Amino acid sequence: MAKIGIIFGSSTGNTETAAEKLVDALGDAEAKNITEISEDDLNGYEFLVFGASTWGAGELQDDWEDNIDVLDDADLSGKKVALFGLGDQEGYPDTFVDAMGTIAEKLKAGGATIVGHWPTDGYTFDDSTATEGGKFLGLVLDEENQADESDERIAKWAEQLKKEFA
Ligand SMILES: Cc1cc2nc3c(=O)[nH]c(=O)nc-3n(C[C@H](O)[C@H](O)[C@H](O)COP(=O)(O)O)c2cc1C
């Protein structure tokens, strides 16, 4: 089992692609769909990274919606976790990457420590539940409007995570 579990939910493949790129960038990591993960699986990883897109108006991606309760059953207390979110800042400026905020609430309730906060500079939006203290709770990718920036953002965030997971 890899040291880092990257758990994603993805409807059109964007979050899944980002998860796979993160596996390569982080090393000693594996990507798993939220549909195929149990609390025992989660407990087995030293570090966890959760990726989700936002759908509806600020809703969780469907597979996350159906399976988020696994976070209640896992032992997250004191565990270092990180988040990444996919969204569309031009199409949904009032609910930009809100799914990341919803998942973060669950993680915090379970006693996890969220690392990997990411600057909001370079994004244009009006509101998001995924910010805290002027930063995003994790990496934000926008394949609709800023696809050409994703690879660089992933590479930079992975280097940041390697330090924060140490
Ligand atoms: C019907 C619909 C609703 C969406 N709602 C939101 C939203 O509320 N907030 C947001 O940031 N992005 C929203 N998006 C954008 C998706 O999150 C974005 O396309 C994402 O890259 C999809 O990732 P996935 O293929 O991994 O599911 C929406 C897209 C669609 C088509």
The ligand as a Gaussian input file, in Angstrom:
#p B3LYP/6-31G(d) Opt

LIG

0 1
 C      -24.307000      21.458000     -14.415000
 C      -22.976000      21.893000     -13.841000
 C      -22.921000      22.478000     -12.589000
 C      -21.703000      22.927000     -12.053000
 N      -21.671000      23.592000     -10.844000
 C      -20.508000      24.108000     -10.394000
 C      -20.471000      24.885000      -9.190000
 O      -21.480000      25.114000      -8.507000
 N      -19.259000      25.377000      -8.786000
 C      -18.104000      25.167000      -9.493000
 O      -17.046000      25.663000      -9.084000
 N      -18.117000      24.424000     -10.639000
 C      -19.279000      23.899000     -11.107000
 N      -19.290000      23.168000     -12.262000
 C      -18.020000      22.920000     -12.987000
 C      -17.421000      21.520000     -12.711000
 O      -17.074000      21.388000     -11.351000
 C      -16.187000      21.349000     -13.600000
 O      -16.608000      21.149000     -14.906000
 C      -15.259000      20.212000     -13.184000
 O      -14.053000      20.305000     -13.920000
 C      -15.865000      18.829000     -13.397000
 O      -14.965000      17.871000     -12.889000
 P      -15.231000      16.275000     -12.997000
 O      -15.187000      15.950000     -14.465000
 O      -14.113000      15.677000     -12.254000
 O      -16.565000      16.002000     -12.366000
 C      -20.504000      22.730000     -12.798000
 C      -20.565000      22.115000     -14.068000
 C      -21.776000      21.703000     -14.592000
 C      -21.793000      21.077000     -15.961000

